Amino acid sequence: GDYVAAADVSGIVQEMGLRITKIRDFGGQLHIIPNSRIEQVTNFMGSKMRVMFDVRIAYETDIDMAFAVLEETFADMRASMPAIEEGPDVLGVQELSDSGVIVRVVARSAPMAQWSLEREMRKRIKLAFDESGIEIPYPKRYVMIHKKDNREGGD
C-alpha cells in the first residue's frame, strides 16, 4: 500500500514476495520486479508529506496585501481541509522574475494527499486573488512603432 520508487518504477506496492515485488503505477500498469533487481527503494509515505509550490504576483500588486489575502485563504483552508497537517504558510518572496514576484508556499499533508491538496490550494488561491483584484502576472510585450517623418523628402 505504500507509494515507492524501486528499480526505475514508481507506484503503489501491491504485493511483496520472496522473489518478486509488484508495483502498480499511476497509469494502472502492474510492474512485476524480481527482488534481485531492486537495489534501492525510496518510500514516499512519511508521516507528513510536503506540499511546496510558488505563486506569482504582479509587480503592481501591494505585496503586503497579497500576503494578507494568502494568510486569510490559508486560515479558511486549515478549517475546511482535513488533509492539511501543517501550514499552509507563506515562506516569503522566492524570486523577482521578469513578469512578477514569486512567492513560495509550503504545507504538510497526510500521505498520498499531497497532490490533490496542492491542486486544491492553487485553485483556492486563484479564486481569492480574483476576489481581491490581485493579478497573476503573465509575460507582456509592448510594441512601439515609430513613423518616419517624410517632410524633408527622405524615405
C-alpha positions as CSV (number, residue, x, y, z in Angstrom):
1,G,0.0,0.0,0.0
2,D,3.0,2.4,0.2
3,Y,3.9,4.7,-2.6
4,V,7.5,3.8,-3.6
5,A,10.1,4.1,-6.3
6,A,12.2,1.0,-6.9
7,A,14.0,-0.4,-10.0
8,D,13.2,2.6,-12.1
9,V,9.4,2.2,-11.4
10,S,7.2,4.2,-9.0
11,G,3.8,3.4,-7.8
12,I,1.8,1.7,-5.1
13,V,3.2,-1.6,-3.7
14,Q,0.5,-4.3,-4.5
15,E,2.4,-7.3,-3.3
16,M,5.8,-8.3,-1.8
17,G,7.0,-11.9,-2.0
18,L,10.2,-13.8,-1.5
19,R,11.2,-13.5,-5.2
20,I,9.1,-10.6,-6.7
21,T,7.6,-7.3,-5.8
22,K,4.5,-6.0,-7.7
23,I,4.1,-2.2,-8.1
24,R,1.1,-0.6,-9.8
25,D,2.0,2.8,-11.3
26,F,-0.5,5.7,-11.6
27,G,-1.2,4.7,-15.2
28,G,-2.6,1.5,-13.9
29,Q,0.2,-0.7,-15.2
30,L,1.4,-3.5,-12.9
31,H,5.2,-3.9,-12.8
32,I,6.5,-7.3,-11.6
33,I,10.0,-6.8,-10.4
34,P,12.4,-9.5,-9.4
35,N,13.7,-8.7,-6.0
36,S,17.3,-9.2,-7.2
37,R,16.8,-6.1,-9.4
38,I,15.9,-3.9,-6.5
39,E,19.0,-2.1,-5.3
40,Q,17.3,0.9,-3.7
41,V,13.8,1.7,-2.6
42,T,12.5,5.2,-1.9
43,N,9.4,5.2,0.3
44,F,7.3,8.4,-0.2
45,M,5.0,7.5,2.7
46,G,6.2,9.7,5.5
47,S,4.1,10.8,8.4
48,K,3.6,14.1,6.7
49,M,4.2,14.9,3.0
50,R,5.5,18.2,1.9
51,V,3.5,20.4,-0.4
52,M,5.5,23.3,-1.8
53,F,4.9,25.5,-4.8
54,D,5.3,29.0,-6.0
55,V,2.7,31.7,-6.6
56,R,3.3,34.6,-8.9
57,I,2.0,38.1,-8.1
58,A,2.1,41.1,-10.5
59,Y,4.6,43.8,-9.6
60,E,1.8,46.3,-9.5
61,T,0.2,44.4,-6.5
62,D,0.8,45.6,-2.9
63,I,2.9,42.6,-1.6
64,D,1.7,43.0,2.0
65,M,-1.9,43.0,0.8
66,A,-1.2,39.8,-1.2
67,F,0.4,38.1,1.8
68,A,-2.7,39.1,3.9
69,V,-5.0,37.6,1.3
70,L,-2.9,34.4,1.3
71,E,-3.0,34.1,5.1
72,E,-6.7,34.6,5.2
73,T,-7.2,32.0,2.5
74,F,-4.9,29.6,4.4
75,A,-6.9,30.1,7.6
76,D,-10.0,29.0,5.7
77,M,-8.2,26.0,4.2
78,R,-7.0,24.9,7.6
79,A,-10.6,24.9,8.9
80,S,-12.1,23.1,5.9
81,M,-9.4,20.7,4.6
82,P,-8.6,17.8,6.9
83,A,-5.7,16.6,4.6
84,I,-3.7,19.6,5.8
85,E,-1.5,18.5,8.7
86,E,0.7,21.7,8.9
87,G,0.5,25.1,7.4
88,P,0.0,26.3,4.8
89,D,2.4,29.1,5.3
90,V,3.9,31.8,3.1
91,L,7.7,31.4,3.3
92,G,8.2,34.8,1.5
93,V,9.5,36.2,-1.7
94,Q,11.4,33.5,-3.6
95,E,12.4,35.4,-6.7
96,L,11.8,38.6,-8.6
97,S,11.1,37.3,-12.1
98,D,10.7,39.1,-15.4
99,S,6.9,39.3,-15.1
100,G,6.2,39.3,-11.4
101,V,7.1,38.5,-7.8
102,I,7.4,34.8,-7.0
103,V,6.2,33.8,-3.5
104,R,6.9,30.4,-2.0
105,V,4.1,28.5,-0.2
106,V,4.6,25.4,1.9
107,A,2.3,22.9,3.8
108,R,2.3,19.4,5.0
109,S,-0.4,16.8,4.2
110,A,-1.5,13.3,5.0
111,P,0.4,10.7,2.9
112,M,-0.9,10.4,-0.6
113,A,-2.9,13.6,-0.3
114,Q,-0.2,16.0,-1.3
115,W,-1.0,16.2,-5.0
116,S,-4.8,16.7,-4.6
117,L,-4.1,19.2,-1.8
118,E,-1.7,21.2,-3.9
119,R,-4.2,21.4,-6.8
120,E,-7.0,22.5,-4.4
121,M,-4.7,25.1,-2.8
122,R,-3.8,26.5,-6.1
123,K,-7.5,26.7,-7.1
124,R,-8.4,28.5,-3.8
125,I,-5.5,30.9,-4.1
126,K,-6.6,31.8,-7.7
127,L,-10.2,32.4,-6.5
128,A,-9.1,34.5,-3.6
129,F,-6.8,36.6,-5.9
130,D,-9.7,37.1,-8.3
131,E,-12.0,38.2,-5.5
132,S,-9.3,40.6,-4.2
133,G,-8.3,42.0,-7.6
134,I,-4.8,40.6,-7.4
135,E,-3.4,39.9,-10.9
136,I,-1.5,36.8,-11.6
137,P,1.2,38.0,-14.0
138,Y,1.9,36.8,-17.4
139,P,4.6,37.9,-19.9
140,K,3.7,41.1,-21.6
141,R,5.2,42.7,-24.7
142,Y,4.8,46.3,-25.7
143,V,5.4,47.1,-29.4
144,M,6.3,50.7,-30.3
145,I,6.0,51.7,-33.9
146,H,7.9,54.8,-35.0
147,K,6.8,56.5,-38.2
148,K,9.5,58.2,-40.2
149,D,8.9,61.9,-40.9
150,N,8.8,62.3,-44.7
151,R,8.5,66.1,-44.8
152,E,12.2,66.5,-45.8
153,G,11.8,64.3,-48.9
154,G,13.6,61.4,-47.5
155,D,12.4,57.8,-47.4
